[in-house]
């Protein structure tokens, strides 16, 4: 008998094999359980909240599609979301980037007033 985790791992492995074989990632759809926390390392509850708020980890959440009641993520959208993330060479660089980001947000709020 296979467990849910085994089926999820198999689904993800099959999707990635198709991608590596040249299948268009825009046509590969993954269930939420295969994306979170396996490709995007957040809990599924955080992903569900991100679908409501439109924000995940401080930036726009990855796009999703609905198939009836099921929520699916296209592999292309997940890969694009991961590629668009900031990368840093040190924690000091990340801290400076975070301060600059907060400063820019505060400046935008001041302009609205």
C-alpha positions in Angstrom: 0.0 0.0 0.0 1.4 3.4 -1.0 1.2 6.4 1.3 0.3 9.9 0.4 3.9 11.0 0.6 5.0 8.2 -1.7 2.4 9.2 -4.3 3.4 12.9 -4.0 7.1 12.0 -4.5 6.2 9.9 -7.5 4.0 12.6 -9.0 6.8 15.2 -8.6 9.5 12.8 -9.9 7.3 12.0 -13.0 6.7 15.7 -13.6 10.4 16.6 -13.4 11.3 13.6 -15.6 8.9 15.0 -18.3 10.4 18.4 -17.9 14.0 17.0 -18.3 12.8 15.1 -21.4 11.8 18.4 -23.0 8.0 18.5 -22.2 6.8 22.1 -22.0 6.7 23.1 -18.3 3.6 25.3 -19.0 1.7 22.0 -19.6 2.8 20.2 -16.5 0.5 20.7 -13.6 1.4 19.6 -10.1 -0.9 19.2 -7.0 -0.3 21.6 -4.1 1.2 18.8 -2.1 3.9 18.3 -4.7 4.9 22.0 -4.7 4.7 22.8 -1.0 7.0 22.0 0.8 9.0 20.0 -1.8 9.7 22.7 -4.4 8.8 25.9 -2.5 9.8 25.3 1.1 6.8 26.6 3.0 4.0 24.7 4.7 0.8 24.0 2.7 -1.2 26.2 5.1 1.1 29.1 4.3 0.5 28.4 0.6 -3.3 28.5 1.1 -3.0 31.8 2.9 -0.8 33.1 0.0 -3.6 32.3 -2.5 -5.9 34.5 -0.5 -3.5 37.4 0.1 -1.6 37.1 -3.2 1.7 37.3 -1.3 4.2 34.6 -0.4 7.4 35.3 1.5 7.0 39.0 0.9 6.5 38.9 -2.9 3.7 38.0 -5.3 2.6 34.4 -4.8 3.1 31.9 -7.7 0.1 31.6 -10.0 -2.2 28.6 -9.6 -5.1 27.0 -11.5 -8.3 25.4 -10.3 -9.5 22.1 -11.7 -12.8 21.7 -10.1 -12.1 21.8 -6.4 -8.4 20.9 -6.9 -5.7 23.5 -6.8 -2.9 22.9 -9.3 0.4 24.7 -10.0 2.0 24.8 -13.5 5.6 23.8 -13.3 6.6 26.8 -15.4 4.9 29.2 -12.9 6.7 27.5 -10.0 10.1 27.6 -11.7 9.6 31.3 -12.7 8.7 32.1 -9.1 11.8 30.4 -7.8 14.0 32.1 -10.4 12.7 35.5 -9.6 13.7 35.2 -6.0 16.5 37.3 -4.6 19.8 35.6 -4.0 22.6 36.8 -1.8 26.2 36.0 -1.1 26.1 36.8 2.6 23.6 37.5 5.4 25.0 41.0 5.5 24.0 41.6 1.9 20.6 40.1 2.6 20.1 42.4 5.6 21.0 45.5 3.6 18.6 44.4 0.8 15.9 43.9 3.4 16.5 47.4 4.8 16.4 48.9 1.4 13.1 47.1 0.6 11.5 48.3 3.8 12.8 51.9 3.1 11.2 51.7 -0.4 7.9 50.6 1.0 7.9 53.4 3.6 8.7 55.9 0.9 5.7 54.6 -1.2 3.4 54.9 1.8 4.5 58.5 2.4 3.8 59.4 -1.2 0.2 58.1 -0.8 -0.4 60.5 2.1 
